[in-house]
């Protein structure tokens, strides 16, 4: 599926183009935005992002990784997450920026796909925010794919969220400006 790419940088650029195309498609697609918080919607988003890169794009992983839930639990964990998000929204369980952070963290924690999970979770979170009329994260206004200070701070914020301390992730996302 991938054309001849010689370097990691070329692959990153190739993937970034697919992600940009998927972002434009999703943001302009009202039907998709209504299905975002469904199993099908999350898989469709990943497929749109990476369909030019991986044949398996949009398919939940079937093998165990060093992170994420066991592969056989992915579908049930996604259903639980989506039910939680719907309840959080319905009952105003948390402020909007905390709902966004919790949604993002759980997507990363479940680790739905063999690759592209962070990028998928960030875009899905941005789309949730757009759908709800909330500010969209700035994600540290940095490249989170390449190793560096921003990626280190992002991973550290996710580790805090593992312990149910969402403040560093919310701060990294720069969402606290929401009323």
TATA-V152426 format. One record per residue. N is the residue number from 1. RES is the residue in three letters. OMEGA is omega in whole degrees, 0 to 359 (* if undefined). Layout:
n:N res:RES omega:OMEGA
n:N res:RES omega:OMEGA
//
This chain:
n:1 res:UNK omega:182
n:2 res:UNK omega:174
n:3 res:UNK omega:180
n:4 res:UNK omega:177
n:5 res:UNK omega:186
n:6 res:UNK omega:186
n:7 res:UNK omega:175
n:8 res:UNK omega:178
n:9 res:UNK omega:177
n:10 res:UNK omega:177
n:11 res:UNK omega:179
n:12 res:UNK omega:178
n:13 res:UNK omega:178
n:14 res:UNK omega:179
n:15 res:UNK omega:180
n:16 res:UNK omega:178
n:17 res:UNK omega:177
n:18 res:UNK omega:179
n:19 res:UNK omega:178
n:20 res:UNK omega:178
n:21 res:UNK omega:179
n:22 res:UNK omega:179
n:23 res:UNK omega:179
n:24 res:UNK omega:179
n:25 res:UNK omega:184
n:26 res:UNK omega:183
n:27 res:UNK omega:180
n:28 res:UNK omega:186
n:29 res:UNK omega:184
n:30 res:UNK omega:179
n:31 res:UNK omega:179
n:32 res:UNK omega:182
n:33 res:UNK omega:176
n:34 res:UNK omega:182
n:35 res:UNK omega:183
n:36 res:UNK omega:184
n:37 res:UNK omega:173
n:38 res:UNK omega:175
n:39 res:UNK omega:180
n:40 res:UNK omega:180
n:41 res:UNK omega:180
n:42 res:UNK omega:178
n:43 res:UNK omega:179
n:44 res:UNK omega:178
n:45 res:UNK omega:179
n:46 res:UNK omega:180
n:47 res:UNK omega:179
n:48 res:UNK omega:182
n:49 res:UNK omega:191
n:50 res:UNK omega:184
n:51 res:UNK omega:178
n:52 res:UNK omega:184
n:53 res:UNK omega:186
n:54 res:UNK omega:176
n:55 res:UNK omega:184
n:56 res:UNK omega:182
n:57 res:UNK omega:180
n:58 res:UNK omega:179
n:59 res:UNK omega:178
n:60 res:UNK omega:181
n:61 res:UNK omega:182
n:62 res:UNK omega:181
n:63 res:UNK omega:179
n:64 res:UNK omega:175
n:65 res:UNK omega:179
n:66 res:UNK omega:175
n:67 res:UNK omega:178
n:68 res:UNK omega:178
n:69 res:UNK omega:176
n:70 res:UNK omega:186
n:71 res:UNK omega:182
n:72 res:UNK omega:180
n:73 res:UNK omega:187
n:74 res:UNK omega:183
n:75 res:UNK omega:181
n:76 res:UNK omega:178
n:77 res:UNK omega:177
n:78 res:UNK omega:178
n:79 res:UNK omega:179
n:80 res:UNK omega:179
n:81 res:UNK omega:183
n:82 res:UNK omega:175
n:83 res:UNK omega:177
n:84 res:UNK omega:181
n:85 res:UNK omega:179
n:86 res:UNK omega:178
n:87 res:UNK omega:178
n:88 res:UNK omega:180
n:89 res:UNK omega:183
n:90 res:UNK omega:187
n:91 res:UNK omega:182
n:92 res:UNK omega:184
n:93 res:UNK omega:181
n:94 res:UNK omega:172
n:95 res:UNK omega:182
n:96 res:UNK omega:183
n:97 res:UNK omega:177
n:98 res:UNK omega:175
n:99 res:UNK omega:180
n:100 res:UNK omega:180
n:101 res:UNK omega:179
n:102 res:UNK omega:178
n:103 res:UNK omega:180
n:104 res:UNK omega:182
n:105 res:UNK omega:182
n:106 res:UNK omega:176
n:107 res:UNK omega:179
n:108 res:UNK omega:182
n:109 res:UNK omega:178
n:110 res:UNK omega:179
n:111 res:UNK omega:189
n:112 res:UNK omega:191
n:113 res:UNK omega:179
n:114 res:UNK omega:181
n:115 res:UNK omega:176
n:116 res:UNK omega:185
n:117 res:UNK omega:180
n:118 res:UNK omega:180
n:119 res:UNK omega:177
n:120 res:UNK omega:182
n:121 res:UNK omega:179
n:122 res:UNK omega:180
n:123 res:UNK omega:178
n:124 res:UNK omega:179
n:125 res:UNK omega:177
n:126 res:UNK omega:180
n:127 res:UNK omega:174
n:128 res:UNK omega:179
n:129 res:UNK omega:179
n:130 res:UNK omega:181
n:131 res:UNK omega:182
n:132 res:UNK omega:182
n:133 res:UNK omega:179
n:134 res:UNK omega:174
n:135 res:UNK omega:178
n:136 res:UNK omega:182
n:137 res:UNK omega:173
n:138 res:UNK omega:178
n:139 res:UNK omega:178
n:140 res:UNK omega:180
n:141 res:UNK omega:184
n:142 res:UNK omega:175
n:143 res:UNK omega:181
n:144 res:UNK omega:178
n:145 res:UNK omega:182
n:146 res:UNK omega:175
n:147 res:UNK omega:179
n:148 res:UNK omega:183
n:149 res:UNK omega:182
n:150 res:UNK omega:179
n:151 res:UNK omega:178
n:152 res:UNK omega:179
n:153 res:UNK omega:178
n:154 res:UNK omega:180
n:155 res:UNK omega:178
n:156 res:UNK omega:178
n:157 res:UNK omega:177
n:158 res:UNK omega:179
n:159 res:UNK omega:175
n:160 res:UNK omega:180
n:161 res:UNK omega:174
n:162 res:UNK omega:178
n:163 res:UNK omega:178
n:164 res:UNK omega:171
n:165 res:UNK omega:185
n:166 res:UNK omega:184
n:167 res:UNK omega:179
n:168 res:UNK omega:179
n:169 res:UNK omega:177
n:170 res:UNK omega:179
n:171 res:UNK omega:180
n:172 res:UNK omega:180
n:173 res:UNK omega:181
n:174 res:UNK omega:182
n:175 res:UNK omega:186
n:176 res:UNK omega:179
n:177 res:UNK omega:178
n:178 res:UNK omega:181
n:179 res:UNK omega:*
//
